Amino acid sequence: MSDNIEDSINSYSVEQLKQLIQTAEDAIEQKKAGEIEALRDQMFKMADQYDMTPEEVINYSGRRKRSPGKPKYRNPDNPEQTWTGRGKRPGWLRQADDIEVFRIPE
């Protein structure tokens, strides 16, 4: 703050300072509301450019949803353990020389 403002504030009474704080808080809320409204309008315009609703823009991930893949490999020691071939190879399959031995017939 500049020295003039500080000097002026120092001359205020406690009641005047409380009123100043309230006035400043009200001004902040009004300014914030105006900026949010402008942002909202801008968001609606941009969403409209892409033929989307604002909700679609907010929830848009940019990635296509991937379906949980069909299992391609099965652990012979525990048939409940399967692997789709996507992602990191499971422990029961890591040491295998030929993973095709574990392939589930189609």
C-alpha positions as CSV (number, residue, x, y, z in Angstrom):
1,M,0.0,0.0,0.0
2,S,1.1,3.5,-0.6
3,D,2.1,5.7,2.4
4,N,-0.9,8.0,1.8
5,I,-3.4,5.2,2.2
6,E,-1.6,3.9,5.3
7,D,-1.6,7.3,6.8
8,S,-5.3,7.8,6.0
9,I,-6.2,4.4,7.5
10,N,-4.2,5.0,10.6
11,S,-6.3,8.1,11.3
12,Y,-9.6,6.1,11.2
13,S,-11.4,5.0,14.3
14,V,-12.1,1.3,15.0
15,E,-15.7,1.8,13.8
16,Q,-14.6,3.5,10.6
17,L,-12.1,0.7,9.9
18,K,-14.8,-1.9,10.4
19,Q,-17.0,0.0,8.0
20,L,-14.1,0.2,5.5
21,I,-13.6,-3.6,5.8
22,Q,-17.2,-4.3,5.1
23,T,-17.3,-1.9,2.2
24,A,-14.1,-3.6,0.7
25,E,-15.6,-7.1,1.2
26,D,-18.8,-6.0,-0.5
27,A,-16.8,-4.5,-3.4
28,I,-14.8,-7.8,-3.7
29,E,-18.0,-9.8,-3.9
30,Q,-19.5,-7.6,-6.6
31,K,-16.3,-7.6,-8.6
32,K,-16.0,-11.4,-8.3
33,A,-19.7,-11.9,-9.3
34,G,-19.1,-9.8,-12.4
35,E,-16.0,-11.7,-13.4
36,I,-17.7,-15.0,-12.9
37,E,-20.7,-13.9,-15.0
38,A,-18.3,-12.9,-17.8
39,L,-16.5,-16.2,-17.5
40,R,-19.8,-18.0,-17.6
41,D,-20.9,-16.2,-20.8
42,Q,-17.5,-16.9,-22.4
43,M,-17.9,-20.6,-21.5
44,F,-21.4,-20.8,-23.1
45,K,-20.1,-19.1,-26.3
46,M,-17.2,-21.5,-26.5
47,A,-19.3,-24.6,-25.8
48,D,-21.7,-23.4,-28.5
49,Q,-18.9,-23.2,-31.0
50,Y,-18.4,-27.0,-30.6
51,D,-22.1,-27.8,-30.4
52,M,-21.7,-28.8,-26.8
53,T,-23.4,-27.9,-23.5
54,P,-21.2,-26.4,-20.8
55,E,-21.7,-29.7,-18.8
56,E,-20.3,-31.7,-21.7
57,V,-17.3,-29.4,-21.8
58,I,-16.7,-29.7,-18.1
59,N,-17.0,-33.5,-18.2
60,Y,-15.1,-34.0,-21.4
61,S,-12.0,-36.1,-20.9
62,G,-10.7,-36.1,-24.5
63,R,-10.1,-39.8,-24.4
64,R,-12.3,-42.5,-25.7
65,K,-13.6,-44.8,-23.0
66,R,-11.9,-48.2,-23.2
67,S,-14.0,-51.3,-22.6
68,P,-12.6,-53.9,-20.2
69,G,-10.9,-56.3,-22.6
70,K,-11.8,-59.9,-23.1
71,P,-9.4,-62.2,-21.3
72,K,-6.8,-63.8,-23.7
73,Y,-4.6,-65.6,-21.2
74,R,-5.4,-67.9,-18.2
75,N,-3.3,-69.1,-15.4
76,P,-3.4,-72.9,-15.4
77,D,-2.7,-73.1,-11.7
78,N,-5.5,-70.7,-10.9
79,P,-8.1,-70.5,-13.7
80,E,-9.7,-67.4,-12.1
81,Q,-6.5,-65.4,-12.9
82,T,-6.7,-64.0,-16.4
83,W,-5.0,-61.3,-18.5
84,T,-6.4,-59.4,-21.4
85,G,-3.0,-58.7,-22.9
86,R,-3.3,-55.0,-22.0
87,G,-1.1,-53.3,-19.4
88,K,1.6,-54.8,-17.3
89,R,2.1,-58.6,-17.6
90,P,0.9,-60.4,-14.4
91,G,3.4,-62.2,-12.1
92,W,2.2,-65.7,-13.1
93,L,3.0,-64.9,-16.7
94,R,6.2,-62.8,-16.4
95,Q,8.6,-65.8,-16.4
96,A,7.0,-67.6,-19.3
97,D,9.2,-68.2,-22.3
98,D,6.1,-68.6,-24.6
99,I,2.9,-66.9,-23.4
100,E,1.0,-68.5,-26.2
101,V,0.9,-71.7,-24.0
102,F,-1.4,-69.7,-21.7
103,R,-3.7,-68.4,-24.5
104,I,-7.4,-69.1,-24.0
105,P,-8.8,-70.9,-27.1
106,E,-11.5,-68.9,-28.9
